[in-house]
Amino acid sequence: MFTRLDERGAVAIPEELREGLNEDSILEIVRRDDGVIELRPQDVDATQLWFWSERWQKMEQEADADLAAGRIATFDNLGDFLAALEDERDE
């Protein structure tokens, strides 16, 4: 089975391969090291797609790295937290 990219780079998935998918289905696109492009159906709530965006996932990785490196602060109460924010702003 073959298909072509259109002028926008879109591909139509043949009907017989869309079984179990609908117009709201989310597909992860992966280009493997060997050049193969895979479409992987994902069970993701469409209202939560922002979380899975490349930008957001990069920010999640940065946050995880900060946690692992101990670049965090904890506070016993809201007043201490707000005071720390004030100190950061003043610096």
N, CA, C and O atoms as a GROMACS GRO file, in nm:
protein
  364
    1MET      N    1   0.085  -0.116   0.000
    1MET     CA    2   0.000   0.000   0.000
    1MET      C    3   0.090   0.124   0.000
    1MET      O    4   0.187   0.130   0.075
    2PHE      N    5   0.058   0.221  -0.083
    2PHE     CA    6   0.135   0.344  -0.094
    2PHE      C    7   0.042   0.463  -0.084
    2PHE      O    8  -0.077   0.454  -0.114
    3THR      N    9   0.098   0.576  -0.041
    3THR     CA   10   0.025   0.703  -0.039
    3THR      C   11   0.126   0.814  -0.063
    3THR      O   12   0.246   0.789  -0.059
    4ARG      N   13   0.080   0.934  -0.086
    4ARG     CA   14   0.168   1.049  -0.110
    4ARG      C   15   0.143   1.157  -0.004
    4ARG      O   16   0.035   1.167   0.053
    5LEU      N   17   0.247   1.236   0.018
    5LEU     CA   18   0.231   1.357   0.098
    5LEU      C   19   0.160   1.460   0.012
    5LEU      O   20   0.188   1.470  -0.107
    6ASP      N   21   0.069   1.536   0.072
    6ASP     CA   22   0.011   1.645  -0.006
    6ASP      C   23   0.099   1.770   0.009
    6ASP      O   24   0.206   1.765   0.070
    7GLU      N   25   0.055   1.882  -0.048
    7GLU     CA   26   0.137   2.003  -0.049
    7GLU      C   27   0.164   2.057   0.092
    7GLU      O   28   0.259   2.134   0.111
    8ARG      N   29   0.083   2.018   0.190
    8ARG     CA   30   0.104   2.061   0.329
    8ARG      C   31   0.182   1.958   0.410
    8ARG      O   32   0.208   1.979   0.528
    9GLY      N   33   0.218   1.847   0.347
    9GLY     CA   34   0.288   1.741   0.418
    9GLY      C   35   0.196   1.642   0.486
    9GLY      O   36   0.241   1.557   0.563
   10ALA      N   37   0.065   1.651   0.458
   10ALA     CA   38  -0.033   1.562   0.519
   10ALA      C   39  -0.039   1.430   0.443
   10ALA      O   40  -0.012   1.423   0.323
   11VAL      N   41  -0.075   1.325   0.516
   11VAL     CA   42  -0.091   1.192   0.458
   11VAL      C   43  -0.230   1.142   0.493
   11VAL      O   44  -0.275   1.156   0.606
   12ALA      N   45  -0.298   1.084   0.396
   12ALA     CA   46  -0.428   1.021   0.420
   12ALA      C   47  -0.402   0.875   0.455
   12ALA      O   48  -0.338   0.802   0.378
   13ILE      N   49  -0.453   0.833   0.570
   13ILE     CA   50  -0.439   0.693   0.610
   13ILE      C   51  -0.554   0.615   0.547
   13ILE      O   52  -0.671   0.649   0.569
   14PRO      N   53  -0.524   0.512   0.469
   14PRO     CA   54  -0.629   0.435   0.404
   14PRO      C   55  -0.732   0.382   0.504
   14PRO      O   56  -0.698   0.348   0.617
   15GLU      N   57  -0.857   0.377   0.461
   15GLU     CA   58  -0.968   0.338   0.548
   15GLU      C   59  -0.944   0.206   0.619
   15GLU      O   60  -0.974   0.192   0.737
   16GLU      N   61  -0.890   0.107   0.548
   16GLU     CA   62  -0.872  -0.024   0.609
   16GLU      C   63  -0.769  -0.023   0.722
   16GLU      O   64  -0.765  -0.116   0.802
   17LEU      N   65  -0.686   0.081   0.729
   17LEU     CA   66  -0.588   0.091   0.838
   17LEU      C   67  -0.639   0.176   0.954
   17LEU      O   68  -0.576   0.182   1.060
   18ARG      N   69  -0.754   0.242   0.934
   18ARG     CA   70  -0.808   0.330   1.038
   18ARG      C   71  -0.904   0.260   1.131
   18ARG      O   72  -0.970   0.326   1.212
   19GLU      N   73  -0.916   0.130   1.123
   19GLU     CA   74  -1.009   0.057   1.209
   19GLU      C   75  -0.979   0.087   1.356
   19GLU      O   76  -0.865   0.076   1.402
   20GLY      N   77  -1.083   0.126   1.429
   20GLY     CA   78  -1.067   0.158   1.570
   20GLY      C   79  -1.028   0.303   1.596
   20GLY      O   80  -1.022   0.345   1.711
   21LEU      N   81  -1.002   0.380   1.490
   21LEU     CA   82  -0.967   0.521   1.504
   21LEU      C   83  -1.085   0.606   1.458
   21LEU      O   84  -1.171   0.560   1.384
   22ASN      N   85  -1.087   0.731   1.504
   22ASN     CA   86  -1.187   0.826   1.455
   22ASN      C   87  -1.121   0.961   1.436
   22ASN      O   88  -1.000   0.973   1.455
   23GLU      N   89  -1.198   1.063   1.400
   23GLU     CA   90  -1.139   1.195   1.372
   23GLU      C   91  -1.078   1.260   1.496
   23GLU      O   92  -1.000   1.355   1.482
   24ASP      N   93  -1.110   1.211   1.615
   24ASP     CA   94  -1.052   1.265   1.738
   24ASP      C   95  -0.932   1.184   1.787
   24ASP      O   96  -0.874   1.217   1.890
   25SER      N   97  -0.896   1.080   1.715
   25SER     CA   98  -0.784   0.996   1.757
   25SER      C   99  -0.653   1.075   1.755
   25SER      O  100  -0.631   1.158   1.667
   26ILE      N  101  -0.570   1.047   1.852
   26ILE     CA  102  -0.439   1.111   1.863
   26ILE      C  103  -0.334   1.010   1.819
   26ILE      O  104  -0.332   0.896   1.866
   27LEU      N  105  -0.246   1.053   1.729
   27LEU     CA  106  -0.139   0.966   1.681
   27LEU      C  107  -0.005   1.028   1.716
   27LEU      O  108   0.022   1.143   1.681
   28GLU      N  109   0.079   0.952   1.783
   28GLU     CA  110   0.217   0.995   1.808
   28GLU      C  111   0.296   0.964   1.680
   28GLU      O  112   0.284   0.855   1.625
   29ILE      N  113   0.375   1.060   1.634
   29ILE     CA  114   0.458   1.040   1.515
   29ILE      C  115   0.602   1.025   1.560
   29ILE      O  116   0.656   1.112   1.629
   30VAL      N  117   0.664   0.915   1.521
   30VAL     CA  118   0.802   0.887   1.560
   30VAL      C  119   0.883   0.856   1.435
   30VAL      O  120   0.843   0.774   1.352
   31ARG      N  121   0.996   0.923   1.421
   31ARG     CA  122   1.089   0.888   1.314
   31ARG      C  123   1.204   0.813   1.378
   31ARG      O  124   1.281   0.869   1.456
   32ARG      N  125   1.215   0.686   1.346
   32ARG     CA  126   1.318   0.600   1.404
   32ARG      C  127   1.454   0.631   1.343
   32ARG      O  128   1.463   0.696   1.239
   33ASP      N  129   1.559   0.584   1.408
   33ASP     CA  130   1.695   0.604   1.360
   33ASP      C  131   1.716   0.545   1.220
   33ASP      O  132   1.800   0.594   1.144
   34ASP      N  133   1.640   0.441   1.186
   34ASP     CA  134   1.654   0.379   1.055
   34ASP      C  135   1.573   0.451   0.947
   34ASP      O  136   1.566   0.405   0.833
   35GLY      N  137   1.510   0.565   0.984
   35GLY     CA  138   1.435   0.646   0.887
   35GLY      C  139   1.289   0.612   0.876
   35GLY      O  140   1.214   0.685   0.812
   36VAL      N  141   1.246   0.502   0.937
   36VAL     CA  142   1.105   0.463   0.931
   36VAL      C  143   1.022   0.560   1.014
   36VAL      O  144   1.058   0.595   1.127
   37ILE      N  145   0.910   0.603   0.959
   37ILE     CA  146   0.817   0.690   1.031
   37ILE      C  147   0.701   0.604   1.079
   37ILE      O  148   0.636   0.535   1.000
   38GLU      N  149   0.677   0.608   1.210
   38GLU     CA  150   0.570   0.528   1.270
   38GLU      C  151   0.460   0.620   1.321
   38GLU      O  152   0.488   0.727   1.374
   39LEU      N  153   0.337   0.577   1.305
   39LEU     CA  154   0.222   0.644   1.366
   39LEU      C  155   0.172   0.551   1.475
   39LEU      O  156   0.135   0.437   1.448
   40ARG      N  157   0.171   0.601   1.598
   40ARG     CA  158   0.131   0.518   1.712
   40ARG      C  159   0.006   0.578   1.778
   40ARG      O  160   0.014   0.684   1.838
   41PRO      N  161  -0.108   0.509   1.766
   41PRO     CA  162  -0.229   0.561   1.831
   41PRO      C  163  -0.208   0.573   1.982
   41PRO      O  164  -0.151   0.484   2.046
   42GLN      N  165  -0.256   0.684   2.038
   42GLN     CA  166  -0.242   0.710   2.181
   42GLN      C  167  -0.379   0.731   2.243
   42GLN      O  168  -0.468   0.790   2.183
   43ASP      N  169  -0.394   0.681   2.364
   43ASP     CA  170  -0.518   0.701   2.438
   43ASP      C  171  -0.500   0.823   2.527
   43ASP      O  172  -0.473   0.810   2.646
   44VAL      N  173  -0.516   0.942   2.468
   44VAL     CA  174  -0.493   1.069   2.538
   44VAL      C  175  -0.620   1.152   2.529
   44VAL      O  176  -0.679   1.166   2.422
   45ASP      N  177  -0.662   1.207   2.642
   45ASP     CA  178  -0.776   1.298   2.645
   45ASP      C  179  -0.738   1.423   2.564
   45ASP      O  180  -0.638   1.488   2.593
   46ALA      N  181  -0.817   1.455   2.464
   46ALA     CA  182  -0.786   1.568   2.376
   46ALA      C  183  -0.771   1.700   2.454
   46ALA      O  184  -0.699   1.789   2.409
   47THR      N  185  -0.837   1.713   2.570
   47THR     CA  186  -0.824   1.836   2.647
   47THR      C  187  -0.690   1.844   2.719
   47THR      O  188  -0.656   1.948   2.775
   48GLN      N  189  -0.615   1.735   2.718
   48GLN     CA  190  -0.486   1.732   2.786
   48GLN      C  191  -0.367   1.731   2.688
   48GLN      O  192  -0.254   1.705   2.728
   49LEU      N  193  -0.394   1.758   2.562
   49LEU     CA  194  -0.286   1.754   2.461
   49LEU      C  195  -0.174   1.852   2.489
   49LEU      O  196  -0.059   1.824   2.456
   50TRP      N  197  -0.204   1.966   2.550
   50TRP     CA  198  -0.101   2.065   2.581
   50TRP      C  199   0.011   2.000   2.661
   50TRP      O  200   0.128   2.032   2.641
   51PHE      N  201  -0.024   1.909   2.752
   51PHE     CA  202   0.076   1.844   2.837
   51PHE      C  203   0.174   1.762   2.755
   51PHE      O  204   0.291   1.750   2.792
   52TRP      N  205   0.129   1.706   2.645
   52TRP     CA  206   0.212   1.618   2.564
   52TRP      C  207   0.284   1.691   2.452
   52TRP      O  208   0.352   1.629   2.370
   53SER      N  209   0.270   1.824   2.446
   53SER     CA  210   0.340   1.900   2.343
   53SER      C  211   0.491   1.893   2.369
   53SER      O  212   0.536   1.875   2.482
   54GLU      N  213   0.567   1.909   2.263
   54GLU     CA  214   0.714   1.904   2.275
   54GLU      C  215   0.764   2.008   2.375
   54GLU      O  216   0.852   1.980   2.457
   55ARG      N  217   0.707   2.129   2.368
   55ARG     CA  218   0.750   2.237   2.458
   55ARG      C  219   0.724   2.199   2.605
   55ARG      O  220   0.811   2.216   2.690
   56TRP      N  221   0.604   2.148   2.633
   56TRP     CA  222   0.570   2.117   2.772
   56TRP      C  223   0.654   2.000   2.824
   56TRP      O  224   0.698   2.001   2.939
   57GLN      N  225   0.676   1.900   2.739
   57GLN     CA  226   0.757   1.786   2.782
   57GLN      C  227   0.900   1.828   2.811
   57GLN      O  228   0.964   1.773   2.901
   58LYS      N  229   0.952   1.925   2.735
   58LYS     CA  230   1.086   1.978   2.763
   58LYS      C  231   1.088   2.046   2.900
   58LYS      O  232   1.183   2.029   2.977
   59MET      N  233   0.985   2.122   2.930
   59MET     CA  234   0.978   2.189   3.061
   59MET      C  235   0.966   2.086   3.173
   59MET      O  236   1.024   2.104   3.280
   60GLU      N  237   0.892   1.978   3.150
   60GLU     CA  238   0.882   1.871   3.250
   60GLU      C  239   1.019   1.807   3.275
   60GLU      O  240   1.054   1.780   3.390
   61GLN      N  241   1.096   1.785   3.169
   61GLN     CA  242   1.230   1.728   3.184
   61GLN      C  243   1.321   1.822   3.262
   61GLN      O  244   1.400   1.777   3.344
   62GLU      N  245   1.310   1.952   3.236
   62GLU     CA  246   1.390   2.050   3.310
   62GLU      C  247   1.352   2.049   3.458
   62GLU      O  248   1.440   2.055   3.544
   63ALA      N  249   1.225   2.040   3.486
   63ALA     CA  250   1.179   2.036   3.626
   63ALA      C  251   1.230   1.910   3.695
   63ALA      O  252   1.275   1.914   3.809
   64ASP      N  253   1.223   1.797   3.624
   64ASP     CA  254   1.275   1.672   3.681
   64ASP      C  255   1.425   1.682   3.710
   64ASP      O  256   1.472   1.633   3.813
   65ALA      N  257   1.499   1.746   3.620
   65ALA     CA  258   1.643   1.764   3.640
   65ALA      C  259   1.670   1.853   3.761
   65ALA      O  260   1.761   1.826   3.839
   66ASP      N  261   1.591   1.959   3.777
   66ASP     CA  262   1.606   2.047   3.894
   66ASP      C  263   1.580   1.970   4.023
   66ASP      O  264   1.654   1.985   4.121
   67LEU      N  265   1.475   1.889   4.024
   67LEU     CA  266   1.446   1.808   4.142
   67LEU      C  267   1.560   1.712   4.173
   67LEU      O  268   1.602   1.700   4.288
   68ALA      N  269   1.610   1.644   4.071
   68ALA     CA  270   1.718   1.546   4.090
   68ALA      C  271   1.845   1.613   4.140
   68ALA      O  272   1.921   1.553   4.217
   69ALA      N  273   1.869   1.738   4.098
   69ALA     CA  274   1.991   1.810   4.138
   69ALA      C  275   1.973   1.885   4.270
   69ALA      O  276   2.067   1.947   4.319
   70GLY      N  277   1.854   1.879   4.327
   70GLY     CA  278   1.830   1.947   4.454
   70GLY      C  279   1.807   2.096   4.441
   70GLY      O  280   1.816   2.169   4.540
   71ARG      N  281   1.777   2.144   4.321
   71ARG     CA  282   1.752   2.287   4.300
   71ARG      C  283   1.605   2.317   4.328
   71ARG      O  284   1.531   2.357   4.239
   72ILE      N  285   1.566   2.297   4.453
   72ILE     CA  286   1.428   2.320   4.494
   72ILE      C  287   1.429   2.390   4.629
   72ILE      O  288   1.531   2.396   4.697
   73ALA      N  289   1.317   2.443   4.666
   73ALA     CA  290   1.300   2.503   4.798
   73ALA      C  291   1.165   2.458   4.852
   73ALA      O  292   1.069   2.445   4.777
   74THR      N  293   1.159   2.436   4.980
   74THR     CA  294   1.033   2.402   5.044
   74THR      C  295   1.004   2.505   5.152
   74THR      O  296   1.095   2.568   5.206
   75PHE      N  297   0.878   2.522   5.182
   75PHE     CA  298   0.836   2.624   5.278
   75PHE      C  299   0.734   2.564   5.373
   75PHE      O  300   0.652   2.480   5.334
   76ASP      N  301   0.739   2.609   5.498
   76ASP     CA  302   0.646   2.559   5.599
   76ASP      C  303   0.511   2.629   5.593
   76ASP      O  304   0.411   2.577   5.643
   77ASN      N  305   0.509   2.748   5.533
   77ASN     CA  306   0.383   2.822   5.528
   77ASN      C  307   0.386   2.922   5.412
   77ASN      O  308   0.491   2.948   5.353
   78LEU      N  309   0.271   2.976   5.382
   78LEU     CA  310   0.256   3.070   5.271
   78LEU      C  311   0.339   3.196   5.293
   78LEU      O  312   0.396   3.249   5.198
   79GLY      N  313   0.347   3.244   5.416
   79GLY     CA  314   0.424   3.365   5.445
   79GLY      C  315   0.571   3.349   5.409
   79GLY      O  316   0.631   3.439   5.350
   80ASP      N  317   0.630   3.234   5.444
   80ASP     CA  318   0.770   3.209   5.410
   80ASP      C  319   0.789   3.202   5.258
   80ASP      O  320   0.888   3.253   5.204
   81PHE      N  321   0.694   3.140   5.190
   81PHE     CA  322   0.701   3.131   5.044
   81PHE      C  323   0.696   3.270   4.981
   81PHE      O  324   0.776   3.301   4.892
   82LEU      N  325   0.602   3.353   5.026
   82LEU     CA  326   0.589   3.488   4.970
   82LEU      C  327   0.712   3.573   5.001
   82LEU      O  328   0.754   3.653   4.918
   83ALA      N  329   0.770   3.555   5.119
   83ALA     CA  330   0.892   3.628   5.154
   83ALA      C  331   1.007   3.587   5.062
   83ALA      O  332   1.086   3.672   5.021
   84ALA      N  333   1.016   3.459   5.029
   84ALA     CA  334   1.120   3.413   4.938
   84ALA      C  335   1.100   3.471   4.798
   84ALA      O  336   1.197   3.507   4.731
   85LEU      N  337   0.976   3.480   4.754
   85LEU     CA  338   0.949   3.543   4.625
   85LEU      C  339   0.991   3.690   4.625
   85LEU      O  340   1.049   3.738   4.528
   86GLU      N  341   0.963   3.759   4.732
   86GLU     CA  342   1.005   3.900   4.745
   86GLU      C  343   1.156   3.912   4.739
   86GLU      O  344   1.208   4.000   4.671
   87ASP      N  345   1.226   3.822   4.809
   87ASP     CA  346   1.372   3.824   4.806
   87ASP      C  347   1.426   3.802   4.665
   87ASP      O  348   1.519   3.870   4.622
   88GLU      N  349   1.365   3.708   4.592
   88GLU     CA  350   1.406   3.681   4.453
   88GLU      C  351   1.384   3.804   4.367
   88GLU      O  352   1.469   3.839   4.285
   89ARG      N  353   1.271   3.869   4.386
   89ARG     CA  354   1.240   3.989   4.307
   89ARG      C  355   1.339   4.100   4.337
   89ARG      O  356   1.377   4.175   4.246
   90ASP      N  357   1.380   4.114   4.461
   90ASP     CA  358   1.470   4.222   4.500
   90ASP      C  359   1.613   4.200   4.453
   90ASP      O  360   1.690   4.294   4.442
   91GLU      N  361   1.648   4.074   4.424
   91GLU     CA  362   1.786   4.044   4.382
   91GLU      C  363   1.812   4.079   4.239
   91GLU      O  364   1.924   4.060   4.190
   0.00000   0.00000   0.00000
